[in-house]
Amino acid sequence: MLRIRRNSLSYKTAVLSIVLTVLLASIFNFIIWENQSDLIIRNQQLIAENQSVRLARSMTLLAAGLPGADSVSVWRQLDSLSRKEGLQGVEVFYEDGRRLYGKPADGKALSDEGKLLLNRAVAKLELEGKPFFHDLHFDQNRIDLYIPQALPSGEVVVAKIPVAIATLDEDRRVLLRLCLFVTAIVIALQVAFVMFLRGIIINPLAKLEDATHRISVGEFNQTIDIKQEDEIGHLARSFNEMLLNLVRIREEAKGSNPLTGLPGNNIIIKHIDGMIAARRQFAVIYGDLDNFKAYNDKYGFSKGDDAILYTRDCFQEAARKFGNGDTFVGHEGGDDFVIVTPFETWEGICKGIVSAFDAGVRQFYNEADAKQGFIDSMDRQGRRMRFPLMSISLAVASNHYREVTDHRMVVQIAAEMKKYVKKSEGSCYAIDKRIN
């Protein structure tokens, strides 16, 4: 059995469709029923009016030479004429309700309401000149005709002729079938609309939802196959492009440093080799912290991580301010950072790193250590010594002064320059300018 989640778009669409179907079918059927019912009633009235006109004329001719209202033979002739018209028997009354001819179909005497109708028929004749009056009884499939007639004697009589509406039930059945047909059309259109909506919106969104969920749990081998040329189709294509980028970023992130989030060794090497392959002049800035181990030993690894993150920020900020779109920042691990940048930007970046680092490094020391400018800690041999506050040394290798063939040569040059630059006190930088 098909099960739809109550909070799903499919469920909401189904409920909305059912409500709209009921509403539209009710509106259409109400309009059709009211209009067609009026037409049916009007048609029956016209039929009755035609019969009334003929009977009124016949009654006038018959009553022209009538000496008095009690001439039964005249009313018998009128009764015969009405039966030839396919009508029921005639009843004739004085205008005060007294019966002249005929028997009631129900066997009952004329009621007060019946007398009122006789008077109304007479009033219609005298005031409006109308030769007949209708009393509608559609619940009984009958129209009562009241035909008033002024006799030569001055008396006024009213003939009552019941007209059975033989076709009314059939007309209503036809109308009911029409309403059912309209309801079926509305339901079919709504079902077609829902299926169309499901095909172009709900199903594609369900695919996107399923793919997004799978990606959220690490399944990146997803592809959304939606070939629509509308906004959802464009969204699916953008989703696929985003997924490809996510896969690429994930692969790159595998080599990223977990603390700083910067690209690690593999990506750094790939970037350097890319610059060499493109025959571009570049500089690689290798930086590490001086006296970092002594700081870590005294203040702990958590504070050491804070110093590493601060160094990362100094590198990124300098790269942003003094580098360009091709400047790349990486983290080899520990306190070793790398920047690969076009040759013309290297010095500005180095100055920016040194300036930013020296301006904020004291924040990582307690007041006493920061004021005296050194800390007491153990060296690698376990001897207690005084170590200056942390500084940063930047060793720069490039292919500006001599040819560099691969990343290993860059690493070798940088290692040599690092030994040289660390001989200086405080934060500093130096670039290799050897030509061979």
Steps between C-alpha positions, in 0.01 A plus 500: 500500500629845406597693810558874485653696787256754640757779488610417145432716196315207337258477793437875503446500123255207525300671776495829309391316184213326680383828654519680164321213324212506747484879489511529120255214446260656752523843337454368146217267599324775694521737205384233253219376725368849568517612137362180351229473766388852411497404132298185571248693708479774240447244225217333694345839564508581129332169421235570763454855371438375144239259629351773719467738208313242292273403790434864591392572143278192494350594836424852373324366190301246700397754761399771248134392478481352846183612683644420843793345675306187590481371142670167551515411129747781433735382772472145367614623161792685663586185693499301175724755330749490789518122484570521126795723592626215717401675823306378800137585569370853546365650824293818479447740793334827578752757609386456861608136488165326441531202265306501176635196323739212548641307790833562672774254412579445867135487605538799732306825509668815379732638767542861603824510302310371197241777540784752520637369169154538339488863611853557377409363155200732486713796610759420230221508240338823619814698589759368256290348225664160535273218379647235732705447814749222590556334835820292487531168689828355377529277805184328369596534129191716440399850393150620586349730235242753615298646209256775610202583277244784525158372387232707318299485817767696682618202702867406511603136508842339515595171335772303677690253280787290640785454250720197567867552417579160359854584388623673817647189663670401175636853459639483852661163430664646190618795706639266768691306235640830371617592850663160545672542163631842601622355832684223315665757272608712800644193675682392182645848452611517863661154481677601177618824664628316809685246284648783296599685817646182644703438186652847462534612863440240772700209354800720407499656846483151654807404295682811620399428860619139479831600339556772761437252781742248349767769464446605861599148612807495276370337180644733237441272200164663420366643175163669454351396165245774431482620140240775543574841351332693782624630834505150655705369207745787545509426874581133429786595269633747756468227763708262287764768448504571873540127566801482270655794685424335834676185387799705388504697826471178700793349317700815562388510861648156558839673490394796715636565846235408760587793729522789255298359210773614257620272218771259604817362343352320199306804385794734566726281283234482228473879500874555476529248214211677328684833512816335363307330219338832408849659480398778731736693723405429858624508856436246774503643853573241770430625853530346844495628855815555704493384864163331447599178681599691814167684491310174453681336789418781742150604392366167371374364170169687508679835517742370238206430266378857556843628393487278188156635408621856551794431268256365242300822524814709449590302187149521355462870575838584342416287196168681463646849537826467307446197275264450209257242367783252440635515856463166679526434877577153638594332828759223503425419863603614846629857482609476133301708250547552125395771254536455122464831321606684182856626542413870503285467816731300729665788689179684579353177636807431716493850646128463568548168682787627717318821586173329592664222699725725708210737570288229663730230633516641854132420553593133540722563808414591854571852609833419669644307204381757251656783701841336548510376138595137568382184676676237714466153353694180427706445186517169309772375735286572807696805607311800633559801279358836409324517166398822324138559404387323187600652168456387141765414241415508129722324244422580136588285199420604143573435134571865432880481533551145383304222334297269721397166350278346768368544853785302656745768392276765657491308828878465500556871437250591772670269752833670434345845533323402823833418666631836388205711612473333841844630590343846530321608817134587491263471207665533159495375141754430225484389135748281315666709227758247389511448124631141508 
